[in-house]
Amino acid sequence: MRSTRLSTRGFNIIELLLAIALIAIALPSIGHILSVAYTQESDNIMATKALGLAQALMDEISKRHFASDGPELSGYDRRNFDDIADYNYFTSDWGPLSPPRDESGNALTDFSDFSQMVNVFNVSNVTSGPTGRANYDSQPAGTTDFRLVKVTISWNTGNRSVDLYKVFALH
C-alpha cells in the first residue's frame, strides 16, 4: 500500500493573497513615515544653516563699538559700520536681505533660500521675566547704556525663522 503525502513546500493561493494584502496595507503607512522623516530632517538642516548665518552676523556685530560716529554707507557694504546702532540700516533702509550678504555686501548665493534681518533696540531695565525670558523697556536712542540686538534668519519664504538675541552694555 502506498501512502500519499501532501507536499508542504511553497504557499497556497490564500497565503499568497493574504501576504499581498498585508503589504498593500503597510506600504502607504511606511511611505508616509518616510515622507515625514524626510521633511523633519530637511527642516533641521535648514534650521542649522540659519543658526550658523545668525551666529556669523551676531559675531560681526559683536566686534563693533557700542556707540560711535555714523557710517560711510556704500551699497550693502557693512565694513564701515563702526557701532552697533549702524545695523539699524536693516530696519530703516534695507529690510530683510535675500539672499543674505556678507560683511562686504556680497550676496551669499549658496544661501539663496534665506533672508537676514537685524533689529537694534535701546533698552533699559533688562530683567528676567517669569518664563526666564528677558524683559526690557524700550528707550529713545542715546538715553540708555544697553542695546538689544535681534538677528533673524528666515527661510521657506518667511514661514520659518531663527532669532538670535544679545544684549550689549556700554562699558
C-alpha positions in Angstrom: 0.0 0.0 0.0 1.3 3.4 -1.0 0.8 6.4 1.2 0.1 9.7 -0.4 1.6 12.7 1.3 0.7 16.3 0.6 3.6 18.5 -0.3 4.5 21.0 2.3 6.6 23.1 0.1 5.6 26.6 -1.2 2.5 28.7 -0.5 -1.0 28.1 -1.4 -3.1 30.8 -3.1 -4.8 32.0 0.1 -1.5 32.6 1.9 -0.1 34.4 -1.1 -3.2 36.7 -1.3 -3.0 37.4 2.4 0.7 38.4 2.1 -0.1 40.7 -0.8 -3.0 42.3 1.2 -0.8 42.9 4.2 1.9 44.5 2.1 -0.7 46.7 0.4 -1.9 47.9 3.7 1.5 48.5 5.2 3.2 50.2 2.2 1.3 53.6 2.4 2.0 53.9 6.1 5.7 53.2 5.6 5.7 55.8 2.8 4.1 58.4 5.0 6.5 57.8 7.8 9.5 58.2 5.4 8.0 61.4 4.0 7.5 62.9 7.5 11.1 61.9 8.5 12.5 63.5 5.3 10.6 66.7 5.9 11.8 66.9 9.5 15.4 66.2 8.5 15.2 68.9 5.8 13.8 71.4 8.4 16.6 70.5 10.8 19.2 71.1 8.2 17.8 74.4 7.2 17.5 75.5 10.9 21.1 74.5 11.4 22.2 76.6 8.4 20.1 79.5 9.6 21.6 79.4 13.1 25.1 79.4 11.6 24.2 82.5 9.5 22.7 84.2 12.5 25.7 83.5 14.7 28.1 84.8 12.0 26.2 88.0 11.8 26.0 88.4 15.6 29.7 87.8 15.8 30.2 90.6 13.2 28.0 92.9 15.3 29.9 92.0 18.5 33.1 93.4 17.0 31.7 96.9 16.8 31.8 99.7 19.4 28.7 100.4 21.5 28.5 103.9 20.1 30.5 106.0 17.6 30.0 108.3 14.6 27.8 107.4 11.7 29.0 105.0 8.9 30.0 105.8 5.4 27.4 103.6 3.7 28.1 102.2 0.2 25.5 99.7 -1.1 25.2 96.8 1.3 28.8 97.0 2.5 28.9 96.8 6.3 32.7 97.1 6.7 32.4 100.8 7.6 29.9 100.2 10.3 31.6 101.4 13.4 29.0 100.8 16.1 26.1 98.6 16.9 23.4 101.1 16.0 24.6 101.2 12.4 22.9 97.9 12.0 19.6 99.7 12.1 20.1 100.2 8.4 18.5 96.8 8.1 15.3 98.2 9.7 15.4 101.7 8.3 16.6 101.3 4.7 17.2 97.7 3.6 14.6 95.5 5.2 15.2 91.7 5.1 18.1 90.9 2.7 17.6 87.9 0.4 19.9 86.3 -0.3 21.9 87.2 2.9 25.0 89.2 2.4 28.5 89.0 3.9 30.2 91.9 5.6 31.5 93.2 2.3 27.9 93.3 0.9 28.4 90.3 -1.4 25.4 88.1 -1.8 25.8 84.6 -0.3 24.4 82.8 -3.3 24.7 79.4 -1.5 22.0 80.6 0.9 19.5 82.0 -1.7 16.6 80.4 0.2 17.3 82.5 3.3 16.9 86.2 4.2 18.6 88.1 7.0 17.4 91.0 9.2 18.8 92.9 12.2 16.9 95.0 14.7 18.7 97.1 17.3 16.7 98.4 20.3 17.8 100.8 23.0 16.7 99.2 26.2 16.9 99.7 30.0 15.9 97.5 33.0 16.9 94.3 31.4 15.4 91.7 33.8 14.4 88.1 33.7 10.7 87.5 33.4 8.7 84.7 34.9 9.3 82.4 32.0 13.1 83.0 32.2 13.0 85.3 29.1 14.4 88.8 29.2 12.0 91.7 29.7 13.1 95.1 28.7 11.8 98.7 28.4 12.4 100.3 25.0 14.2 103.7 25.2 15.0 106.6 22.8 18.4 106.5 21.2 21.2 107.8 23.4 19.3 107.6 26.7 20.5 104.1 27.8 23.6 102.1 28.3 22.0 98.9 26.9 21.2 97.7 23.4 19.3 94.6 22.5 20.2 93.2 19.1 17.9 90.7 17.4 19.2 88.8 14.3 16.6 87.0 12.3 17.3 84.5 9.6 14.2 83.3 7.6 13.6 80.6 5.0 10.7 79.0 3.3 9.5 82.4 2.1 9.5 83.7 5.7 7.4 80.9 7.1 10.3 79.6 9.2 12.9 81.6 11.1 15.6 81.5 13.7 16.0 84.5 16.1 19.2 85.2 18.0 19.3 87.8 20.7 22.2 89.5 22.5 22.3 92.4 25.0 25.2 94.8 24.7 26.2 97.1 27.5 28.3 100.3 27.4 31.4 99.7 29.5 
